[in-house]
Amino acid sequence: PFTGRFLSPVITEHLHVARAERQFIYDTSGKRHMDFFTGIVTVGVGHCHPRLIQAAIQKNEKILACICILFARSYHRQASDRYVEQLEEILDHEVSNKKVAGMFIESIQGYGCSVQYPKHYIKPATGRVQQNGGLYIADEVQSGFGRTETHFWEYQGHGAKPNIAIASGFPFAAVVTRPEIAKTVGNYFNTYGGNPIGCAVASAVLDVIKEEKLQENSLQVGTHLFNSLAELRDQLPNVIGDIPGKSLLIGMEMVTDKESRKPFPVEKMNAI
């Protein structure tokens, strides 16, 4: 049902997926489809990569005991367009004792159609939060792993220094943090933590990214894709307003008029 909801404008019946391999998914009739959704932009090395399958099999042969508890609707709140001055005003006048717990930021708003922040926003904004005792938590689930040009993590391009970085892929998540923060959560326990199969697969993912030069491929293919979409934008100025994003994390802003930038009606967007 989740897949069908997104594909319903172009596929009249529900898509029953039988298997997936690399960039393709196959339905139960054997028909091949190109996957442009990639698990909400988290399948970084393609479906069923042989290295990942082998890593999971090898670990399964040694140990298999996992318990998972999942909560629905657990995205960090949708981000809004706030500039440094507005953030400072909030911290100065609306935050009790001028203290804040932390700030979640997608280095590129993948959930918000690949929106990039102004060049000099993330570093001073997160720096101000850290000055007020808060943590800068970089959400690199979609923008990390070499997907955006020359940096493995997108926050590196902003010159910012997060206290915590989070990422994911296989039913597995990784959190990287500094020693002083790690000490405070040392006794924290989660039924989803310590998954040995997930660890093996995650390690294989990093190997694949390095050995198959996927970061370099992201830059090359992403540049070609961006230039091609830019040409299309110039040909259809009253349909395509902008092409936000970088490399292989790119969006397309559909408008009814370039000057007003009024978005496409929902029914037309659903038909694309």
PyRosetta script that sets phi, psi and omega in degrees:
from pyrosetta import init, pose_from_sequence

init()
pose = pose_from_sequence("PFTGRFLSPVITEHLHVARAERQFIYDTSGKRHMDFFTGIVTVGVGHCHPRLIQAAIQKNEKILACICILFARSYHRQASDRYVEQLEEILDHEVSNKKVAGMFIESIQGYGCSVQYPKHYIKPATGRVQQNGGLYIADEVQSGFGRTETHFWEYQGHGAKPNIAIASGFPFAAVVTRPEIAKTVGNYFNTYGGNPIGCAVASAVLDVIKEEKLQENSLQVGTHLFNSLAELRDQLPNVIGDIPGKSLLIGMEMVTDKESRKPFPVEKMNAI")
pose.set_psi(1, -38.0)
pose.set_omega(1, -179.2)
pose.set_phi(2, -63.7)
pose.set_psi(2, -46.0)
pose.set_omega(2, 178.1)
pose.set_phi(3, -65.7)
pose.set_psi(3, -43.3)
pose.set_omega(3, -178.0)
pose.set_phi(4, -60.8)
pose.set_psi(4, -34.0)
pose.set_omega(4, -179.3)
pose.set_phi(5, -61.8)
pose.set_psi(5, -36.3)
pose.set_omega(5, -179.1)
pose.set_phi(6, -82.6)
pose.set_psi(6, -30.0)
pose.set_omega(6, -175.7)
pose.set_phi(7, -95.1)
pose.set_psi(7, -5.3)
pose.set_omega(7, -173.8)
pose.set_phi(8, -56.7)
pose.set_psi(8, -33.1)
pose.set_omega(8, 179.1)
pose.set_phi(9, -65.5)
pose.set_psi(9, -25.4)
pose.set_omega(9, -176.5)
pose.set_phi(10, -113.4)
pose.set_psi(10, -17.4)
pose.set_omega(10, 177.2)
pose.set_phi(11, -124.0)
pose.set_psi(11, 113.8)
pose.set_omega(11, -172.1)
pose.set_phi(12, -70.7)
pose.set_psi(12, -27.5)
pose.set_omega(12, 178.7)
pose.set_phi(13, -110.3)
pose.set_psi(13, 158.6)
pose.set_omega(13, 179.5)
pose.set_phi(14, -59.4)
pose.set_psi(14, 139.8)
pose.set_omega(14, 178.0)
pose.set_phi(15, -85.5)
pose.set_psi(15, 116.6)
pose.set_omega(15, 179.7)
pose.set_phi(16, -98.1)
pose.set_psi(16, 104.9)
pose.set_omega(16, -174.5)
pose.set_phi(17, -81.2)
pose.set_psi(17, 126.4)
pose.set_omega(17, 178.4)
pose.set_phi(18, -94.7)
pose.set_psi(18, -41.3)
pose.set_omega(18, -179.7)
pose.set_phi(19, -161.7)
pose.set_psi(19, 171.0)
pose.set_omega(19, 178.3)
pose.set_phi(20, -143.3)
pose.set_psi(20, 147.3)
pose.set_omega(20, 179.9)
pose.set_phi(21, -149.9)
pose.set_psi(21, 123.9)
pose.set_omega(21, -178.1)
pose.set_phi(22, 51.8)
pose.set_psi(22, -121.9)
pose.set_omega(22, -175.4)
pose.set_phi(23, -91.9)
pose.set_psi(23, 8.6)
pose.set_omega(23, -175.8)
pose.set_phi(24, -117.7)
pose.set_psi(24, 149.9)
pose.set_omega(24, 169.8)
pose.set_phi(25, -122.6)
pose.set_psi(25, 146.7)
pose.set_omega(25, -176.1)
pose.set_phi(26, -120.8)
pose.set_psi(26, 131.4)
pose.set_omega(26, 178.6)
pose.set_phi(27, -85.9)
pose.set_psi(27, 178.8)
pose.set_omega(27, -174.0)
pose.set_phi(28, -69.8)
pose.set_psi(28, -14.0)
pose.set_omega(28, 176.4)
pose.set_phi(29, -89.5)
pose.set_psi(29, -4.0)
pose.set_omega(29, 179.9)
pose.set_phi(30, 94.0)
pose.set_psi(30, -1.3)
pose.set_omega(30, -179.1)
pose.set_phi(31, -73.7)
pose.set_psi(31, 138.0)
pose.set_omega(31, -177.9)
pose.set_phi(32, -96.1)
pose.set_psi(32, 137.6)
pose.set_omega(32, 178.9)
pose.set_phi(33, -126.6)
pose.set_psi(33, 139.3)
pose.set_omega(33, 172.9)
pose.set_phi(34, -77.0)
pose.set_psi(34, 129.7)
pose.set_omega(34, -177.4)
pose.set_phi(35, -93.5)
pose.set_psi(35, 106.7)
pose.set_omega(35, 177.0)
pose.set_phi(36, -98.9)
pose.set_psi(36, 2.8)
pose.set_omega(36, -177.3)
pose.set_phi(37, -97.5)
pose.set_psi(37, -36.3)
pose.set_omega(37, 175.8)
pose.set_phi(38, 43.8)
pose.set_psi(38, 52.7)
pose.set_omega(38, 174.3)
pose.set_phi(39, 57.8)
pose.set_psi(39, 46.7)
pose.set_omega(39, -175.2)
pose.set_phi(40, 57.8)
pose.set_psi(40, 48.3)
pose.set_omega(40, 174.9)
pose.set_phi(41, 58.7)
pose.set_psi(41, 43.3)
pose.set_omega(41, 178.3)
pose.set_phi(42, -125.2)
pose.set_psi(42, -8.6)
pose.set_omega(42, 179.5)
pose.set_phi(43, -86.4)
pose.set_psi(43, 81.5)
pose.set_omega(43, -170.2)
pose.set_phi(44, -72.4)
pose.set_psi(44, -26.0)
pose.set_omega(44, -177.7)
pose.set_phi(45, -117.2)
pose.set_psi(45, 17.0)
pose.set_omega(45, 177.9)
pose.set_phi(46, 88.7)
pose.set_psi(46, 165.2)
pose.set_omega(46, -179.9)
pose.set_phi(47, -76.1)
pose.set_psi(47, 139.3)
pose.set_omega(47, 171.1)
pose.set_phi(48, 53.3)
pose.set_psi(48, 43.5)
pose.set_omega(48, 175.9)
pose.set_phi(49, -61.5)
pose.set_psi(49, 132.1)
pose.set_omega(49, -175.2)
pose.set_phi(50, -57.4)
pose.set_psi(50, -32.5)
pose.set_omega(50, 178.9)
pose.set_phi(51, -65.9)
pose.set_psi(51, -38.9)
pose.set_omega(51, -179.3)
pose.set_phi(52, -71.2)
pose.set_psi(52, -40.9)
pose.set_omega(52, 178.7)
pose.set_phi(53, -62.1)
pose.set_psi(53, -44.0)
pose.set_omega(53, -179.4)
pose.set_phi(54, -63.6)
pose.set_psi(54, -40.3)
pose.set_omega(54, 179.1)
pose.set_phi(55, -63.1)
pose.set_psi(55, -40.9)
pose.set_omega(55, 179.4)
pose.set_phi(56, -67.5)
pose.set_psi(56, -42.0)
pose.set_omega(56, 179.7)
pose.set_phi(57, -62.3)
pose.set_psi(57, -46.5)
pose.set_omega(57, -178.4)
pose.set_phi(58, -60.7)
pose.set_psi(58, -41.4)
pose.set_omega(58, -179.7)
pose.set_phi(59, -72.4)
pose.set_psi(59, -35.4)
pose.set_omega(59, 177.6)
pose.set_phi(60, -62.1)
pose.set_psi(60, -32.8)
pose.set_omega(60, -179.7)
pose.set_phi(61, -70.4)
pose.set_psi(61, -17.0)
pose.set_omega(61, -177.3)
pose.set_phi(62, -103.1)
pose.set_psi(62, -39.2)
pose.set_omega(62, -176.7)
pose.set_phi(63, -157.4)
pose.set_psi(63, 139.9)
pose.set_omega(63, 177.6)
pose.set_phi(64, -151.0)
pose.set_psi(64, 97.6)
pose.set_omega(64, 178.4)
pose.set_phi(65, -157.7)
pose.set_psi(65, 95.8)
pose.set_omega(65, -175.8)
pose.set_phi(66, -133.3)
pose.set_psi(66, 139.8)
pose.set_omega(66, 175.3)
pose.set_phi(67, -126.8)
pose.set_psi(67, 132.2)
pose.set_omega(67, -177.6)
pose.set_phi(68, -126.7)
pose.set_psi(68, 137.9)
pose.set_omega(68, 171.9)
pose.set_phi(69, -124.0)
pose.set_psi(69, 125.1)
pose.set_omega(69, -176.3)
pose.set_phi(70, -120.9)
pose.set_psi(70, 145.0)
pose.set_omega(70, 174.9)
pose.set_phi(71, -114.5)
pose.set_psi(71, 133.4)
pose.set_omega(71, 179.3)
pose.set_phi(72, -78.7)
pose.set_psi(72, 157.6)
pose.set_omega(72, 175.1)
pose.set_phi(73, 56.2)
pose.set_psi(73, 52.4)
pose.set_omega(73, -176.1)
pose.set_phi(74, -109.7)
pose.set_psi(74, 26.4)
pose.set_omega(74, 174.5)
pose.set_phi(75, -66.7)
pose.set_psi(75, 153.5)
pose.set_omega(75, 176.2)
pose.set_phi(76, -74.2)
pose.set_psi(76, 124.6)
pose.set_omega(76, 177.2)
pose.set_phi(77, -14.0)
pose.set_psi(77, 139.2)
pose.set_omega(77, 180.0)
pose.set_phi(78, -64.2)
pose.set_psi(78, 133.7)
pose.set_omega(78, -177.0)
pose.set_phi(79, -76.4)
pose.set_psi(79, 150.0)
pose.set_omega(79, 177.4)
pose.set_phi(80, -118.2)
pose.set_psi(80, 162.4)
pose.set_omega(80, -176.2)
pose.set_phi(81, -80.0)
pose.set_psi(81, 97.9)
pose.set_omega(81, 178.3)
pose.set_phi(82, -125.8)
pose.set_psi(82, 132.6)
pose.set_omega(82, -180.0)
pose.set_phi(83, -92.7)
pose.set_psi(83, 171.1)
pose.set_omega(83, -174.5)
pose.set_phi(84, -57.1)
pose.set_psi(84, -43.2)
pose.set_omega(84, -178.4)
pose.set_phi(85, -61.9)
pose.set_psi(85, -40.2)
pose.set_omega(85, 178.7)
pose.set_phi(86, -66.6)
pose.set_psi(86, -38.9)
pose.set_omega(86, 178.2)
pose.set_phi(87, -63.8)
pose.set_psi(87, -44.2)
pose.set_omega(87, 179.3)
pose.set_phi(88, -62.3)
pose.set_psi(88, -38.6)
pose.set_omega(88, 179.3)
pose.set_phi(89, -63.7)
pose.set_psi(89, -40.3)
pose.set_omega(89, 178.0)
pose.set_phi(90, -63.4)
pose.set_psi(90, -46.4)
pose.set_omega(90, -178.7)
pose.set_phi(91, -65.0)
pose.set_psi(91, -36.0)
pose.set_omega(91, -176.6)
pose.set_phi(92, -76.9)
pose.set_psi(92, -34.1)
pose.set_omega(92, -169.6)
pose.set_phi(93, -117.6)
pose.set_psi(93, -18.2)
pose.set_omega(93, -173.5)
pose.set_phi(94, -119.0)
pose.set_psi(94, -13.2)
pose.set_omega(94, -179.5)
pose.set_phi(95, -95.8)
pose.set_psi(95, 125.3)
pose.set_omega(95, -178.7)
pose.set_phi(96, -60.7)
pose.set_psi(96, 129.3)
pose.set_omega(96, 179.0)
pose.set_phi(97, 59.4)
pose.set_psi(97, 17.0)
pose.set_omega(97, 179.1)
pose.set_phi(98, 56.6)
pose.set_psi(98, 29.1)
pose.set_omega(98, 178.7)
pose.set_phi(99, -114.5)
pose.set_psi(99, 141.9)
pose.set_omega(99, 179.9)
pose.set_phi(100, -136.9)
pose.set_psi(100, 144.6)
pose.set_omega(100, -177.0)
pose.set_phi(101, -72.8)
pose.set_psi(101, -43.6)
pose.set_omega(101, -178.0)
pose.set_phi(102, 177.2)
pose.set_psi(102, 178.3)
pose.set_omega(102, -176.8)
pose.set_phi(103, -142.1)
pose.set_psi(103, 116.3)
pose.set_omega(103, 174.9)
pose.set_phi(104, -86.2)
pose.set_psi(104, 129.9)
pose.set_omega(104, 176.5)
pose.set_phi(105, -138.8)
pose.set_psi(105, 125.3)
pose.set_omega(105, 165.8)
pose.set_phi(106, -75.4)
pose.set_psi(106, 126.2)
pose.set_omega(106, -176.9)
pose.set_phi(107, -60.1)
pose.set_psi(107, -32.8)
pose.set_omega(107, 163.9)
pose.set_phi(108, -130.7)
pose.set_psi(108, 132.7)
pose.set_omega(108, -175.3)
pose.set_phi(109, -73.8)
pose.set_psi(109, 82.3)
pose.set_omega(109, 178.3)
pose.set_phi(110, -62.0)
pose.set_psi(110, -38.1)
pose.set_omega(110, 179.8)
pose.set_phi(111, -70.1)
pose.set_psi(111, -20.4)
pose.set_omega(111, -178.8)
pose.set_phi(112, -106.7)
pose.set_psi(112, 32.2)
pose.set_omega(112, 178.2)
pose.set_phi(113, 72.1)
pose.set_psi(113, 46.6)
pose.set_omega(113, 172.2)
pose.set_phi(114, 58.0)
pose.set_psi(114, 39.0)
pose.set_omega(114, -179.5)
pose.set_phi(115, -77.3)
pose.set_psi(115, 130.1)
pose.set_omega(115, 176.9)
pose.set_phi(116, -96.8)
pose.set_psi(116, 145.1)
pose.set_omega(116, 176.3)
pose.set_phi(117, -78.9)
pose.set_psi(117, 157.9)
pose.set_omega(117, 173.4)
pose.set_phi(118, -55.8)
pose.set_psi(118, 149.1)
pose.set_omega(118, -172.0)
pose.set_phi(119, -52.7)
pose.set_psi(119, -40.9)
pose.set_omega(119, -175.2)
pose.set_phi(120, -109.2)
pose.set_psi(120, 42.3)
pose.set_omega(120, -180.0)
pose.set_phi(121, -103.6)
pose.set_psi(121, -53.9)
pose.set_omega(121, -170.2)
pose.set_phi(122, -61.3)
pose.set_psi(122, -45.3)
pose.set_omega(122, -176.7)
pose.set_phi(123, -62.3)
pose.set_psi(123, -53.3)
pose.set_omega(123, 179.1)
pose.set_phi(124, -68.1)
pose.set_psi(124, -34.4)
pose.set_omega(124, -179.0)
pose.set_phi(125, -66.3)
pose.set_psi(125, -48.2)
pose.set_omega(125, -179.8)
pose.set_phi(126, -70.7)
pose.set_psi(126, -31.4)
pose.set_omega(126, 176.3)
pose.set_phi(127, -63.1)
pose.set_psi(127, -39.0)
pose.set_omega(127, 179.2)
pose.set_phi(128, -67.7)
pose.set_psi(128, -38.4)
pose.set_omega(128, 177.0)
pose.set_phi(129, -62.3)
pose.set_psi(129, -44.0)
pose.set_omega(129, 179.4)
pose.set_phi(130, -64.8)
pose.set_psi(130, -35.3)
pose.set_omega(130, 177.1)
pose.set_phi(131, -63.5)
pose.set_psi(131, -29.8)
pose.set_omega(131, 179.3)
pose.set_phi(132, -88.8)
pose.set_psi(132, 14.6)
pose.set_omega(132, 176.7)
pose.set_phi(133, 87.1)
pose.set_psi(133, 5.0)
pose.set_omega(133, -178.8)
pose.set_phi(134, -92.9)
pose.set_psi(134, 169.4)
pose.set_omega(134, 180.0)
pose.set_phi(135, -105.1)
pose.set_psi(135, 140.3)
pose.set_omega(135, 172.5)
pose.set_phi(136, -95.4)
pose.set_psi(136, 114.5)
pose.set_omega(136, -177.3)
pose.set_phi(137, -109.8)
pose.set_psi(137, 111.5)
pose.set_omega(137, -177.2)
pose.set_phi(138, -89.5)
pose.set_psi(138, 117.7)
pose.set_omega(138, 177.5)
pose.set_phi(139, -88.7)
pose.set_psi(139, 103.7)
pose.set_omega(139, -177.2)
pose.set_phi(140, -110.6)
pose.set_psi(140, 22.0)
pose.set_omega(140, -178.2)
pose.set_phi(141, -57.9)
pose.set_psi(141, -43.1)
pose.set_omega(141, -178.6)
pose.set_phi(142, -100.6)
pose.set_psi(142, -33.9)
pose.set_omega(142, -173.6)
pose.set_phi(143, -91.3)
pose.set_psi(143, -6.8)
pose.set_omega(143, -178.1)
pose.set_phi(144, -88.9)
pose.set_psi(144, -170.2)
pose.set_omega(144, 176.3)
pose.set_phi(145, 63.1)
pose.set_psi(145, 36.8)
pose.set_omega(145, 174.2)
pose.set_phi(146, 73.3)
pose.set_psi(146, 15.1)
pose.set_omega(146, -177.9)
pose.set_phi(147, -73.4)
pose.set_psi(147, -23.9)
pose.set_omega(147, -174.2)
pose.set_phi(148, -118.2)
pose.set_psi(148, 83.2)
pose.set_omega(148, 170.9)
pose.set_phi(149, 65.4)
pose.set_psi(149, -128.6)
pose.set_omega(149, -164.0)
pose.set_phi(150, -84.8)
pose.set_psi(150, -17.6)
pose.set_omega(150, -177.9)
pose.set_phi(151, -100.2)
pose.set_psi(151, 141.1)
pose.set_omega(151, 177.1)
pose.set_phi(152, -67.1)
pose.set_psi(152, -39.9)
pose.set_omega(152, 175.2)
pose.set_phi(153, -112.6)
pose.set_psi(153, 134.7)
pose.set_omega(153, -175.1)
pose.set_phi(154, -67.0)
pose.set_psi(154, -30.3)
pose.set_omega(154, -179.5)
pose.set_phi(155, -61.5)
pose.set_psi(155, -23.2)
pose.set_omega(155, 179.5)
pose.set_phi(156, -61.7)
pose.set_psi(156, -31.8)
pose.set_omega(156, -179.9)
pose.set_phi(157, -70.4)
pose.set_psi(157, -14.6)
pose.set_omega(157, 179.5)
pose.set_phi(158, -98.4)
pose.set_psi(158, -4.4)
pose.set_omega(158, -179.4)
pose.set_phi(159, 70.7)
pose.set_psi(159, 15.1)
pose.set_omega(159, -178.4)
pose.set_phi(160, -90.1)
pose.set_psi(160, 159.3)
pose.set_omega(160, -179.5)
pose.set_phi(161, -125.4)
pose.set_psi(161, 97.0)
pose.set_omega(161, -178.5)
pose.set_phi(162, -71.1)
pose.set_psi(162, 153.8)
pose.set_omega(162, 172.4)
pose.set_phi(163, -82.4)
pose.set_psi(163, -31.3)
pose.set_omega(163, -179.2)
pose.set_phi(164, -141.8)
pose.set_psi(164, 140.4)
pose.set_omega(164, 173.3)
pose.set_phi(165, -126.1)
pose.set_psi(165, 138.0)
pose.set_omega(165, -178.6)
pose.set_phi(166, -122.8)
pose.set_psi(166, 149.8)
pose.set_omega(166, -179.0)
pose.set_phi(167, -156.6)
pose.set_psi(167, 165.6)
pose.set_omega(167, -179.5)
pose.set_phi(168, -159.4)
pose.set_psi(168, 178.8)
pose.set_omega(168, 179.3)
pose.set_phi(169, -176.6)
pose.set_psi(169, -97.6)
pose.set_omega(169, 169.2)
pose.set_phi(170, -54.1)
pose.set_psi(170, 168.7)
pose.set_omega(170, 176.8)
pose.set_phi(171, -61.4)
pose.set_psi(171, 75.8)
pose.set_omega(171, -169.5)
pose.set_phi(172, -164.2)
pose.set_psi(172, 143.6)
pose.set_omega(172, 178.1)
pose.set_phi(173, -136.2)
pose.set_psi(173, 149.3)
pose.set_omega(173, 179.1)
pose.set_phi(174, -123.9)
pose.set_psi(174, 138.4)
pose.set_omega(174, 175.3)
pose.set_phi(175, -125.9)
pose.set_psi(175, 124.6)
pose.set_omega(175, 178.2)
pose.set_phi(176, -113.8)
pose.set_psi(176, 130.3)
pose.set_omega(176, -177.0)
pose.set_phi(177, -145.9)
pose.set_psi(177, 178.4)
pose.set_omega(177, -178.2)
pose.set_phi(178, -88.2)
pose.set_psi(178, 155.6)
pose.set_omega(178, -176.0)
pose.set_phi(179, -54.6)
pose.set_psi(179, -40.4)
pose.set_omega(179, -176.6)
pose.set_phi(180, -66.3)
pose.set_psi(180, -29.7)
pose.set_omega(180, 177.4)
pose.set_phi(181, -81.4)
pose.set_psi(181, -39.6)
pose.set_omega(181, 179.4)
pose.set_phi(182, -57.4)
pose.set_psi(182, -35.0)
pose.set_omega(182, -179.0)
pose.set_phi(183, -62.9)
pose.set_psi(183, -34.2)
pose.set_omega(183, -175.8)
pose.set_phi(184, -76.9)
pose.set_psi(184, -18.7)
pose.set_omega(184, -179.3)
pose.set_phi(185, -112.6)
pose.set_psi(185, 16.1)
pose.set_omega(185, -176.9)
pose.set_phi(186, -60.8)
pose.set_psi(186, -29.5)
pose.set_omega(186, -178.3)
pose.set_phi(187, -94.3)
pose.set_psi(187, 1.6)
pose.set_omega(187, -178.6)
pose.set_phi(188, -70.6)
pose.set_psi(188, 136.2)
pose.set_omega(188, -179.8)
pose.set_phi(189, -124.0)
pose.set_psi(189, 142.3)
pose.set_omega(189, 178.5)
pose.set_phi(190, -142.2)
pose.set_psi(190, 135.5)
pose.set_omega(190, -179.1)
pose.set_phi(191, -64.8)
pose.set_psi(191, -16.3)
pose.set_omega(191, -178.8)
pose.set_phi(192, -93.3)
pose.set_psi(192, -3.0)
pose.set_omega(192, -175.9)
pose.set_phi(193, -88.7)
pose.set_psi(193, 157.3)
pose.set_omega(193, 174.5)
pose.set_phi(194, 70.5)
pose.set_psi(194, 27.6)
pose.set_omega(194, -179.9)
pose.set_phi(195, -72.4)
pose.set_psi(195, 109.0)
pose.set_omega(195, -175.2)
pose.set_phi(196, -64.2)
pose.set_psi(196, -36.8)
pose.set_omega(196, 179.4)
pose.set_phi(197, -67.7)
pose.set_psi(197, -42.2)
pose.set_omega(197, 177.4)
pose.set_phi(198, -60.0)
pose.set_psi(198, -40.8)
pose.set_omega(198, 179.2)
pose.set_phi(199, -62.7)
pose.set_psi(199, -42.5)
pose.set_omega(199, -179.9)
pose.set_phi(200, -64.8)
pose.set_psi(200, -43.4)
pose.set_omega(200, -179.6)
pose.set_phi(201, -67.5)
pose.set_psi(201, -42.1)
pose.set_omega(201, 180.0)
pose.set_phi(202, -61.6)
pose.set_psi(202, -40.6)
pose.set_omega(202, 177.5)
pose.set_phi(203, -63.3)
pose.set_psi(203, -39.0)
pose.set_omega(203, 178.3)
pose.set_phi(204, -66.6)
pose.set_psi(204, -35.1)
pose.set_omega(204, 177.2)
pose.set_phi(205, -59.4)
pose.set_psi(205, -46.6)
pose.set_omega(205, 179.5)
pose.set_phi(206, -62.3)
pose.set_psi(206, -38.8)
pose.set_omega(206, 178.0)
pose.set_phi(207, -63.7)
pose.set_psi(207, -42.4)
pose.set_omega(207, -179.3)
pose.set_phi(208, -64.4)
pose.set_psi(208, -43.6)
pose.set_omega(208, 179.7)
pose.set_phi(209, -58.2)
pose.set_psi(209, -41.9)
pose.set_omega(209, -178.4)
pose.set_phi(210, -74.0)
pose.set_psi(210, -50.0)
pose.set_omega(210, -173.3)
pose.set_phi(211, -71.4)
pose.set_psi(211, -33.0)
pose.set_omega(211, 179.9)
pose.set_phi(212, -94.1)
pose.set_psi(212, 6.5)
pose.set_omega(212, 176.3)
pose.set_phi(213, 52.6)
pose.set_psi(213, 47.4)
pose.set_omega(213, -177.3)
pose.set_phi(214, -70.7)
pose.set_psi(214, -27.8)
pose.set_omega(214, 177.9)
pose.set_phi(215, -67.6)
pose.set_psi(215, -43.4)
pose.set_omega(215, 177.2)
pose.set_phi(216, -64.6)
pose.set_psi(216, -38.5)
pose.set_omega(216, 178.1)
pose.set_phi(217, -64.0)
pose.set_psi(217, -38.2)
pose.set_omega(217, 178.6)
pose.set_phi(218, -59.4)
pose.set_psi(218, -42.5)
pose.set_omega(218, 179.2)
pose.set_phi(219, -65.8)
pose.set_psi(219, -45.8)
pose.set_omega(219, -177.3)
pose.set_phi(220, -66.5)
pose.set_psi(220, -52.4)
pose.set_omega(220, -178.2)
pose.set_phi(221, -69.0)
pose.set_psi(221, -38.3)
pose.set_omega(221, -179.7)
pose.set_phi(222, -63.8)
pose.set_psi(222, -40.1)
pose.set_omega(222, 177.9)
pose.set_phi(223, -63.1)
pose.set_psi(223, -43.6)
pose.set_omega(223, 177.9)
pose.set_phi(224, -62.5)
pose.set_psi(224, -44.1)
pose.set_omega(224, -180.0)
pose.set_phi(225, -63.1)
pose.set_psi(225, -45.3)
pose.set_omega(225, -178.8)
pose.set_phi(226, -62.6)
pose.set_psi(226, -45.0)
pose.set_omega(226, -179.9)
pose.set_phi(227, -63.7)
pose.set_psi(227, -38.6)
pose.set_omega(227, 179.0)
pose.set_phi(228, -66.4)
pose.set_psi(228, -42.2)
pose.set_omega(228, 178.5)
pose.set_phi(229, -68.6)
pose.set_psi(229, -33.5)
pose.set_omega(229, 177.4)
pose.set_phi(230, -64.4)
pose.set_psi(230, -38.9)
pose.set_omega(230, 176.3)
pose.set_phi(231, -63.6)
pose.set_psi(231, -41.4)
pose.set_omega(231, 178.4)
pose.set_phi(232, -64.5)
pose.set_psi(232, -38.9)
pose.set_omega(232, 177.0)
pose.set_phi(233, -60.3)
pose.set_psi(233, -42.5)
pose.set_omega(233, 179.9)
pose.set_phi(234, -67.0)
pose.set_psi(234, -30.5)
pose.set_omega(234, 179.0)
pose.set_phi(235, -77.2)
pose.set_psi(235, -27.4)
pose.set_omega(235, -177.7)
pose.set_phi(236, -125.6)
pose.set_psi(236, 64.2)
pose.set_omega(236, -173.3)
pose.set_phi(237, -63.3)
pose.set_psi(237, -25.7)
pose.set_omega(237, -179.7)
pose.set_phi(238, -97.5)
pose.set_psi(238, 13.3)
pose.set_omega(238, 176.4)
pose.set_phi(239, -122.1)
pose.set_psi(239, -43.5)
pose.set_omega(239, -179.7)
pose.set_phi(240, -107.3)
pose.set_psi(240, 114.8)
pose.set_omega(240, -177.5)
pose.set_phi(241, -83.1)
pose.set_psi(241, -42.6)
pose.set_omega(241, -176.6)
pose.set_phi(242, -158.4)
pose.set_psi(242, 161.2)
pose.set_omega(242, 175.8)
pose.set_phi(243, -122.1)
pose.set_psi(243, 84.6)
pose.set_omega(243, -179.1)
pose.set_phi(244, -79.3)
pose.set_psi(244, 160.2)
pose.set_omega(244, 175.5)
pose.set_phi(245, 110.0)
pose.set_psi(245, -173.3)
pose.set_omega(245, -178.3)
pose.set_phi(246, -144.0)
pose.set_psi(246, 146.4)
pose.set_omega(246, 173.9)
pose.set_phi(247, 47.6)
pose.set_psi(247, -118.1)
pose.set_omega(247, -177.2)
pose.set_phi(248, -100.9)
pose.set_psi(248, 24.8)
pose.set_omega(248, 171.3)
pose.set_phi(249, -126.5)
pose.set_psi(249, 77.7)
pose.set_omega(249, -171.2)
pose.set_phi(250, -123.2)
pose.set_psi(250, 142.1)
pose.set_omega(250, 175.7)
pose.set_phi(251, -116.0)
pose.set_psi(251, 176.2)
pose.set_omega(251, 176.4)
pose.set_phi(252, -139.6)
pose.set_psi(252, 119.4)
pose.set_omega(252, -177.9)
pose.set_phi(253, -88.4)
pose.set_psi(253, 111.8)
pose.set_omega(253, -178.2)
pose.set_phi(254, -94.9)
pose.set_psi(254, 125.1)
pose.set_omega(254, -175.6)
pose.set_phi(255, -130.2)
pose.set_psi(255, 160.7)
pose.set_omega(255, 174.9)
pose.set_phi(256, -91.9)
pose.set_psi(256, -18.5)
pose.set_omega(256, 178.8)
pose.set_phi(257, -155.4)
pose.set_psi(257, 130.4)
pose.set_omega(257, -174.9)
pose.set_phi(258, -66.2)
pose.set_psi(258, -35.7)
pose.set_omega(258, -177.0)
pose.set_phi(259, -71.1)
pose.set_psi(259, -48.5)
pose.set_omega(259, -179.1)
pose.set_phi(260, -79.2)
pose.set_psi(260, -22.2)
pose.set_omega(260, -177.5)
pose.set_phi(261, 57.8)
pose.set_psi(261, 30.3)
pose.set_omega(261, 178.1)
pose.set_phi(262, -68.6)
pose.set_psi(262, 127.7)
pose.set_omega(262, -176.4)
pose.set_phi(263, -65.7)
pose.set_psi(263, 155.8)
pose.set_omega(263, 173.9)
pose.set_phi(264, -58.6)
pose.set_psi(264, 144.4)
pose.set_omega(264, 173.3)
pose.set_phi(265, -60.6)
pose.set_psi(265, 151.8)
pose.set_omega(265, -176.9)
pose.set_phi(266, -57.5)
pose.set_psi(266, -40.9)
pose.set_omega(266, -177.2)
pose.set_phi(267, -65.4)
pose.set_psi(267, -32.8)
pose.set_omega(267, 177.5)
pose.set_phi(268, -74.0)
pose.set_psi(268, -37.7)
pose.set_omega(268, 177.4)
pose.set_phi(269, -63.6)
pose.set_psi(269, -38.4)
pose.set_omega(269, 180.0)
pose.set_phi(270, -67.1)
pose.set_psi(270, -21.5)
pose.set_omega(270, -178.6)
pose.set_phi(271, -87.6)
pose.set_psi(271, -8.0)
pose.set_omega(271, -178.4)
pose.set_phi(272, -88.6)
pose.dump_pdb("model.pdb")
